Amino acid sequence: MGRLDGKVALITGAGGGIGREMAQLFATEGAMVLCVDIASDRNEETAALIEKAGGRAEALTTDISSRSACHQMMEGVHQRHGKLDVLVNNAMWISYDAIPDVTEEVVDKMFGIGLKAVMWTTQAALPLMEKAGGGSIINYASIAALRGTAERIVYCAVKAGVTGITRASAAELGDRNIRVNAIAPGAVLFPATAERLGPEKIELRKRTTPLGRLGEAEDMARATLFFASDDSAFITGQVLTVDGGRIMSA
Ligand SMILES: NC(=O)c1ccc[n+]([C@@H]2O[C@H](COP(=O)([O-])OP(=O)(O)OC[C@H]3O[C@@H](n4cnc5c(N)ncnc54)[C@H](O)[C@@H]3O)[C@@H](O)[C@H]2O)c1
């Protein structure tokens, strides 16, 4: 018996590192997984991996920064599945810039994908979740939003905004039995992260993390599953750091 049996779950950024891991875990736990990404090839690969393993998935190529595209996508979900139980807002596009180098284009793009899209998907999902008698929304923030990080002014603004959206939505939607929580990951050790940080910074991160290692996509997927499932039935408006305790380090 899976913890998401009978649930329909939509995950944005399902072609990416954490998104794919979540999509696969949710399918293993019995959910019908709707994989959403702008990168159709990687997204279809995620859905194919799930189906190959015996799970149920659908790949929906969508640019979530468009309000109308989000509403159109949810309309399709309504027609095919009749409801939505779980929404994970995980997609992101990042440019790391020092303050003097920040451009209007970068701000608009990062705000569009990381912040505005969270409002559009939430707005579009509401009627479907109400139909399901409630639901769970999980938004991806970052510890960067909570501790502040140099050369991440736009990223920190977006992710701090995500924590605000999470609490505001939780306050507004509780009476409809819709819970809204956020995950704030620390660094996840993907090959690209290893390349960007280099061996010295990785060693430093490990030393300054109480649990002595960087995160893995599976750590994020398991924490997200907790919020998606009824195990967290009385929890809403929370931001859970999943970082091995690094937030406590100076
Ligand atoms: N990886 C980390 O170390 C880390 C740390 C803290 C927080 N996070 C957060 O976790 C989440 C997932 O991170 P990741 O490392 O798996 O990212 P990733 O870059 O691997 O995946 C992000 C996905 O979002 C998709 N995407 C981008 N723009 C889109 C759009 N307009 N419409 C639809 N999809 C779009 C991309 O195509 C990509 O597949 C992000 O919100 C990120 O900010 C990650």
The ligand as an ORCA input file, in Angstrom:
! r2SCAN-3c Opt
* xyz 0 1
  N      19.991     21.676     -6.419
  C      20.254     22.383     -5.328
  O      21.367     22.350     -4.769
  C      19.165     23.226     -4.722
  C      19.408     23.909     -3.499
  C      18.408     24.695     -2.963
  C      17.177     24.819     -3.609
  N      16.978     24.163     -4.784
  C      15.688     24.325     -5.462
  O      15.146     23.045     -5.761
  C      14.415     23.103     -6.988
  C      14.913     22.038     -7.957
  O      16.308     22.201     -8.152
  P      17.134     21.307     -9.191
  O      18.555     21.381     -8.794
  O      16.495     19.982     -9.346
  O      16.927     22.173    -10.536
  P      17.119     21.757    -12.064
  O      17.712     22.930    -12.745
  O      17.801     20.445    -12.188
  O      15.606     21.574    -12.547
  C      14.759     22.666    -12.735
  C      13.801     22.301    -13.858
  O      12.894     23.396    -14.061
  C      12.634     23.459    -15.440
  N      12.134     24.776    -15.851
  C      12.851     25.932    -15.982
  N      12.072     26.902    -16.472
  C      10.836     26.380    -16.639
  C       9.612     26.900    -17.113
  N       9.497     28.186    -17.523
  N       8.529     26.086    -17.148
  C       8.629     24.790    -16.759
  N       9.771     24.239    -16.308
  C      10.863     25.022    -16.246
  C      13.984     23.158    -16.100
  O      13.826     22.778    -17.463
  C      14.513     22.050    -15.204
  O      14.212     20.771    -15.699
  C      14.576     24.536     -7.516
  O      13.457     25.301     -7.142
  C      15.825     25.021     -6.809
  O      15.883     26.422     -6.686
  C      17.941     23.376     -5.350
*
